[in-house]
Amino acid sequence: MREELWEFWIDRGGTFTDCVGRAPGTGRLRAIKVLSTDDAPLRAIRGLLGLAEHEPLPRCRIRLGTTVATNALLERKGAPTALLITRGFADLLEIGDQARPELFALAIHKPSPLPAAVVEVDARRAADGAVIVSFETGALEHALRDIRAQGLRSAAVAVIHDHRDGGLEREVGAAARAAGFEEVVLSHEVAPAQGLLARAETAVVDAYLTPLLRAYVRGLRERLGSAELQLMQSSGDLCAAERFRGRDAVLSGPAGGAVACAAIATRLGLPQVIGFDMGGTSTDVLRWGGELERSYETRVAGVRLRTPMLAVHTIAAGGGSICRYRDRKLSVGPDSAGADPGPMCYGRASAQALTLTDVDLVLGRLHPARFPFALDRERSFAGLEALTEAVNAGGAAMSPLQVAEGLRQIADERMAAAIRDVTVRRGHDVREHALVVFGGAGGSTRARWRGRCRSARSCSTRSRGCCRPSASARPGPAGTARPTSAGSSSRIHWTFRTCSKG
């Protein structure tokens, strides 16, 4: 018989970390929300159990979805990585496939390449699998020692046509390990299919992110003691912490929401649903029509990944998205205030940027009593007034509330466009779908769409008494928060609204 333990489900987002715990024996659910930092999962568990910082955690089961890999890829903060590739292809990743995501943009800003160094290797295989050139160990070892001395500790290996056998890549990989590289990724192992570009990019991403994830997971495991830890992968599957790798972690956080959305749709008997997950940093949109849609080659943060992923469309518009007036127009995002310094209403002196959360607070669409700490509406309004002055200096004559409504409409339109991307543009009628809304900022957005929603039905979830944070708690100096939770019921309530099909 399986031992009854505390069970925790944790979503570490870009702004907040949410944790739901289930008590052994009673099955009672409790929830807590804390500001995201590297140790946020530990703080959330301690908060639910009422443990002090240095008290040991009991044996428990933890399932975790995290945006650590996503953020590292977006911000280019992974491990310094070298690419070892067939001679003549050193600039392959720089050239890419020459696709232009913004066809009419006059100024092209390409994301910076991931490899910190590229080494050309005299290793080549023909399309039929025959070895044309085998590398010379001496010359390669000398080049590897030079770049290892520069501080690089990860290496990705890609040999043209070697997906057919992998023998040449294994030999190059062995030389890299002998030279002192701690993480060596072979492209034929992570993407065993034809296409050198996609194989090389996937291998580089894996080598770039995996050391970071291993250090993160190792830090958690050391402080979790005997806890059983599993992590969500981009494919929607759970894996043991030891097997969590960079290529499978890019959509770890959004994948958990997608799996939950599918379970809700099945439970309620909904044939087709649109999942709408609006958090503090981004909004994730997906479609479910009996099964979750998947993609096997995806471009994330300007990098191609050939690995199974759930088809989740992500836009940089969330509660923390920064609102600006530039080039004579208002804009929302794509950059976010994150958890630190956060929106102006969080009360930190370093927070100087108006965000969508500030706008919603001023418009009365955010309930301060349901937030994990007290909010400063006056700071939000002062930031909105400053932005209004900049708008009116350009010749407009708008009130602060009009500017706030305009910013909210811009965000709403971006989210509506994301819904069209996963439905109308793929030949699906949005009017035949139910809209499942979740995420910390999803409820306020759903409320704005009442009367304008063109889905057949919408539903949102709430858990009565599951999370009642202290109104007096305020964020601490290092991105911490002191929310309290008091679970009075584990019942999940569903709210439906039938919307116009017109």
Summary of the structure (lengths in Angstrom):
residues: 502
radius of gyration: 24.5
end to end distance: 53.9
largest distance: 72.5
contacts: 1718
relative contact order: 0.12
helix: 34%
strand: 24%
